[in-house]
Amino acid sequence: MAIRERVLDLLFPKRCVVCDEIAGQEGKAVCRRCRDKILYVQEPFCLKCGKQLQHEEQEYCEDCKKNRHLYIQGSALYDYGSMADSIFRFKYAGRMEYADFYGRELYERKAGWLSMVQPDALVPVPIHAARKRKRGYNQAELVARHLSSLCGVPVNNSLIYRPKQTAPLKDLSHSERQNNLKRAFKIRQNDVKLSTIVIIDDIYTTGSTIDAMSEVLHQAGISDVYFMTLTVGRGI
């Protein structure tokens, strides 16, 4: 197997997850030039949504001070700016292979947090069926499955679905996002009687998506909703 992998690396050299240039290091997902460019969320971070904060004395970002969120807590891996191009390629350019790297990074850096939460399942944010057909995959589900293979928490992608095809959120205000996501999610059935779940997504900005999911999950009897995301914007 090792020989086969070396041959494949020679024929199809791996590209860096960050810059998309040939990585140049056997078996490495990130090239030497980019390893230090990745900005991980570190303390101090918002105790509610996980956004990076600027001052040690802060406990919550301004958004979480002003707005009531329906989830218990979230945890984020990267500062969005340092991985924005990578996430874009993963989400829109068919780079499904990135999911292995992201899943492993989440496990290596967030295993302690997951152990504290003790979820019954990982629930990826669903995308509408038409969007999944066009894209070919749900990026959040790919990450969840790779993370699951390492941490042992099962993935449940049949619990909640997206019957409404919503507009992209990136150019909408907070109130517009909330209106856009009304009735965007529905529960199929909580047959396995889950009580604690961790939602998996790629980007956290205002929390509108996580809150919209949390609302219907609570209605289905799931009391404890957390989330884990690859990237998050900075708090103030």
Disulfide bonds with the S-S distance in Angstrom:
none
